[in-house]
Amino acid sequence: MKKNGFVKDFARGNAGVEYVLSVINKYNPRIDAIENKTAGISHDIEIEILSAHGTSYVYTAEIKYDLYAKRSGNMAIEYHNSKKDKASGIAATAADYWIHVFDKPQEAYIIETEGLKQALLELNPVRIVENAGDGNANLYLYKKEVLLQKFVLLEDFLCRR
């Protein structure tokens, strides 16, 4: 049986979350990351960082798995769900951080969500795509080499914590 677009997108998204959780656990075992399984919450994971002084900080992260970036050279940033006619992705997230995961090789990059929003205001998208994916996502496409300059490799970010 062929999977529909939603099921495939959901599975891909979960693969991105699983990859990020594995990187977090590998590079900084002092960090406790849990996947958010509550429907309607505007972030994917919560990351609790325990400082050397015993203080605990909790951050949230939105994770996006971009399968086409390697092929296209562009990063896709979702901003609107065209089927539900409501904000989504960068326009809807309340997460502290945005983590963008790429495929082949699998890599993850992180930026503060507000920093990404500012970068998107400063840069012009290469293209705006409507009804992408399974027909429900409006996206901004940015040149990967340009937008990625604003991000930090997740491993490097974790090693500094």
N, C-alpha and C positions, 0 to 999 in steps of 0.2 A: 504494500500500500504506500502510495506516495504521500510524503508529508506536505501539509499546506504551508503557506508562507509564514504564518504566525508560529507554528510549531518549530519550523526550521530556525526562524529568528530567535525564538526563545532558547532553543538548544545552543545556538551560537553565543548568545548573551551569557548563558550559564557557563560556557567554556571560557569566556573572558573572565568571569568572576572567579572561577576555579583557578585559572592561571594566576591571577593577581593574588589570591589567597596563598597559593604555593610559593610565590616570590616573597611575600611578606614573611611567611614562616621560615623560609630558607635564609633570608638575609638579616632578619632581626627577630629572633625568638622572644625578645622582651615585649613584642607587640602582639596583642591579642586581637585578631580580626574575625568578625562574625558576619556571615551573609545575612542580609535583611530579607526575611521571608514574609513580611507583613504587606499585604496588598494595599496599594494606595500611598505608600510612603515614598517620598521623593528622593531616595538615594538607594544604592545597591548594597553597600556594606558599612559597618561601623568599625572603626579602628581605635582600639584603646592602647595608648602608649604610656608605659610606666617609666617615669624619669628615674635617674640614679638617686634622687632624693625621696623617692616613694610617692611623688605626686602623680596622679593619673589624669590623663587628658583623653577625651573621646572626640574623634573626628569622623565625619561621614564622607563617603566617596561615591560618585556616580561613575560607572564603568561602561565604556563603549568599546565594542569589538569591531574593528574596521577591517573587513576581509578584502576590500577592493583597493586599498591604498597602495599596496605594492604594485599592482597591475596598472593603476591609473596615475599614480604619482600625486594623488590628491587625498586630503583628509576630509571626511564627511562629518559635519556637525549638524545633528538634527535639531530643529527648532519648532516644528509644528506637526501635529497629527492631523492629516487632512481628512481622514475618515470620521474622526470624532470632532473635528474642527475646534481643537484646543491646543494650547501650548504644550510642548513636549521637549525632551532633551535639555539643551542649554537654557531654553526659555522657561522651563518648569522646575528644574532641579533646585533643591534647597541644600544640596550637599556642599561641604566645605571644599572638597577636592574633586577634580575631574581626572579620571584615569583613562587614557586612550590605549587600547591594546591592538597590536598589529599581528598579522599572521605571516608565517614563513619568511624569516624566522620569527617566532613568537617573542615579542618585546612589548613592554608597557612603559608609558611615559605619564608623568603626573604634573598637574598645575593646580594652583588654587582656582576655584571656580570663578571668583571675581576677577582674577588675573586673565583668565580665558575670555571672559566677557569683555574686558577692556581691550584685549588683543583683537577680538572680532570687530570691535568698533574702529580700530586703527587700520585694519587690513581690509582690502576689498576681496570678496570671494571671486574665484575664477568663474564660478557658475552657481546658479541656484537650480536645484532639481526638485520638481514637484512629483508627488506620488511615487516615490522611490521604494525600494524594498518590495514588500508585498502590497504596495499601493497606498500605504498609510503615512508615509514620512516625507516631509518637506525638509530639504537639506541645503546647507551652504557647503560648497566645496572650496577648499583652500589648498594651495600648493603645499605639499607635505614638507618640503625642505624649508619653506618660509615659516609656516605656523609652528612646526616642531621646535624651532629655535626658542620659543617661549616656554617649552616644557623641559622637564628634567627626567632622565631615565629613572624609573622607579627604584632600581637597585641602588643607585647613587643617593637618592632621596632617603631611603631606608637606612643606609649606612651612616648617614649624618644624624640620625635620631638617637 
